Amino acid sequence: MKYRRFGRIGWQVSEVGYGMWGMAGWKDSDDAESARALQRAVDLGCNFFDTAWAYGDGQSERMLGDLVRANPSRRIYTATKVPPKNLRWPSRREFALDDCFPPEHIEKYVESSLKNAGLERFDLMQLHVWEDRWLDDDRWYRTLDRLRRRGWFQAIGISVNRWESWNGVKAVRSGWVDAVQVIYNIFDQSAEDELFPACREHDVAVIARVPFDEGSLIGNLTLESRWPEGDWRNTYFVPENLKATVEHVERLKAAIPPTMTLPETALRFILSHPAVSTVIPGMRKPRHVEMNIAASDAGPLPRALLEELRRHRWDRTPTEWSQ
């Protein structure tokens, strides 16, 4: 495992971190297997774990707290997220700060997350949706800064809406956020346009999420793919999106060298960008952990392959199903 500096905060975090959504919000997850996968990640050098109150209404946070207590001699960096008050993902232009993050709501859920995890503090506290125009109402920042000075967490972050990497650039330039979490993968490359340069200029950490494009970049998606009833993927891979995604993946497969797998290529593409502090694939099985962490050992992709993969950029705009 290789490590990278986490922006101006200065933490040395594993470049392959751990996204903990799938183990609490998807129907085919198994808690015992998830716990084994989490421990395997720690054993292999992973030290950055990202969760949220919304991942199983605190279930994922409880699992993270258990992991920290099971590894008292390891430095594990913990990150979670405050849910929007209206429980709407993504946020929309018409949502006011009071719809999503009024001060009393932020404090209530930071405290709730600490209780769920059984921790005295988190390392990173993030707002789970974001609108750059909320910079005009500084109550969210003053609340988080007050709670930070209370010792409940060390750093402040935001999670940028799907396919809206531009909607976070002003926050980075404000100097108020220490980290930005954004979708970045072979298809979703827009963060390179404005967000990554701003983060490098202001020394803000970048957490790259959804590295496999909600599973499509694993390579197993077909027009017949189905998931258990109640699984979030059924609402994301609606027929309109499923067909287009399968077509894009099939074109991409032709560019993958025979010595690499598509998932390995997907992770190494992300890690080839110097603005990325850590990438957080979801991993529910120990074998997934082992395969994903191996991408760190393999290093960046060759320049020629990177140039080819950039041709597969797929710019999309939010829809009613893009959540």
LINGIBEL-V839847 format. One record per run of one state. SS is the DSSP state (~ for helix, > for strand, _ for the rest). FROM is the first residue (numbers start at 1). LEN is the number of residues. If there is no record, write none. Layout:
# LINGIBEL-V839847
SS;FROM;LEN / SS;FROM;LEN
This chain:
# LINGIBEL-V839847
_;1;2 / >;3;3 / _;6;1 / ~;7;3 / _;10;2 / >;12;3 / _;15;1 / >;16;1 / _;17;1 / >;18;2 / _;20;2 / ~;22;4 / _;26;5 / ~;31;13 / _;44;4 / >;48;3 / _;51;8 / ~;59;12 / _;71;6 / >;77;6 / _;83;14 / ~;97;4 / _;101;2 / ~;103;15 / _;118;4 / >;122;6 / _;128;4 / ~;132;5 / _;137;2 / ~;139;11 / _;150;3 / >;153;7 / _;160;9 / ~;169;6 / _;175;4 / >;179;5 / _;184;6 / ~;190;3 / _;193;2 / ~;195;8 / _;203;2 / >;205;5 / _;210;3 / ~;213;6 / _;219;14 / ~;233;4 / _;237;2 / ~;239;15 / _;254;8 / ~;262;10 / _;272;6 / >;278;2 / _;280;2 / >;282;1 / _;283;3 / ~;286;13 / _;299;4 / ~;303;8 / _;311;13
